[in-house]
Amino acid sequence: MRYDDPTAPRVAPQVTHTIIEKGMSPAEAAKLLAEFEKAARDKIISVVHVENQLLNGSLLIEREEALGCNRLVMKMQLNGHERLFELVIPDWTSHESSAEKLNKLRIALANHMVEALLDELTNPIIAAIQPRTLRS
């Protein structure tokens, strides 16, 4: 039988693939973690802790470079209930005074907090204003 004969059986050559998985060394992983931690710290503008009779919690303000804004995260105990508020604040322009910036922040935060608190009151309010059936 001839090997160049078209009717000759074709045998696929044996092909061997070697796969090598290469992970990070512990030193590289530690270096990458340190870079991530530094990037996270660089984003933080301010951290404020509040503690009084009505409110206990923390406020974190960080810069979101990719979005061109600031992010405000509040975790607090309000009247004994833990709440988490997250708010995106448009970047403050340089021509605004500190008082104007603070006022914008206060309004945005107040609106966000009131909205969250009123969501909890929706069902009790609806139940209270529903017409009651008269008992005979």
N, C-alpha and C positions, 0 to 999 in steps of 0.2 A: 504494500500500500504506500502511496506517495503522500508526503506531508503537505504538499501544496495542492492536493486534490480537493475540490470543493466539497466532496462528500465525506471527507475525513472529519472525525469528531474533533471539535475544538474544546480544549481544556483551558479554562481560565487560569492564568498564573496565580500563584499564591501571593497575596498581598498582605503584608503585616503592617498595622498601624500601631504606633506607640503613643499613648496619651500620657502626658506628664502634667499633673496638677501642681501648680505652684501657689501656695498660699503666702500670706504675709508672715514675715518673721515677727516674733513678739516685739522686737524693737521698732519695726516699721509700724505695727499696729498701735503701739504706744505713741509714736510720733504723730500718726494720723488723728488719734483721739485728742491729743494736745492741740492740734490745729483746729479741730472742730470746736473744742472748748473755748479756744481763744476767739474764734469767729463769733461764737454765741455771746461771749462777754463783750466783744466790741460792739455788738448790736444794742446793748443795754444803755439806755440814756439815764434812767433813774429807777430806783427801787425805794418805795416809801412804805413804812409800817405804821399802821394806825391802830390805836387801842384806847377805847373809852367805853362808857356804859352802854352805848347804843351799837357801836360798830367795832369789830376787831378783824384785822386782816392786813393784806399786803397789796400793793399796787406796783406793777411793773410796766415801765414805758420803754419800748425798744424801737429802734429804727429799722424799717423794712426797705433797704436800698432798692431791691428789685421792683417794688411796687411804688416807690416814691412817696411813702407815707410813714406814719408812726402807728404802732400797735400798742394798745393799752390793755393789760390783763389784770383783773382784780379778783382776788380770792378772799372772801370775807365771811365772817359770821355776822348776820344781820338779824337782830332780835332772836338770836338763838338758832337760826337756820343758816347752814353753809351755802354760799352762792358763789358762782364763778361767772364773771362778766368778761366778755372780750369785745373790744371796740377798735375799729380802724379809724384813725384820725388823719385827715388829709394833711400833707406837709405844710407847716407854717411858713408863710412867706416872710422874708426878712424885713419888709416895711411895716409889719404889724408890731404894735407895742406888746410888752409882756402882759399887760392887763387885758388886751384884746385876745391874745393867745389863751390866757387863763380862762377868760369868759367863754370862749368857744369850747374849750375842754370841759368846763363845768356844765354847759348846756348839753353837750353830747353825752356826757356821763349821766347826768340827771335823767335825760330822756330814756337812755338805755336801761337804767335801774328801775325807773317808774314803769316802763313797759314790761320788764320781767316780773315785777311785783304785781302789777295789775293782771297779768296773765293768770296768776294764782287766784285772783279774786273774781275772775269772770264767772265761774259756775255759781259761787255763793250769791253774787249780785243778780244773776239771771233768776236763780231760785227765789230771791227776795222780791223781785218785781213781777213775778208771774202772778196772774190773777188767781186768787185763792177761791176754792169752791166753798160755798156756804153750807154749813152743816145744819140739818134740820132737827 
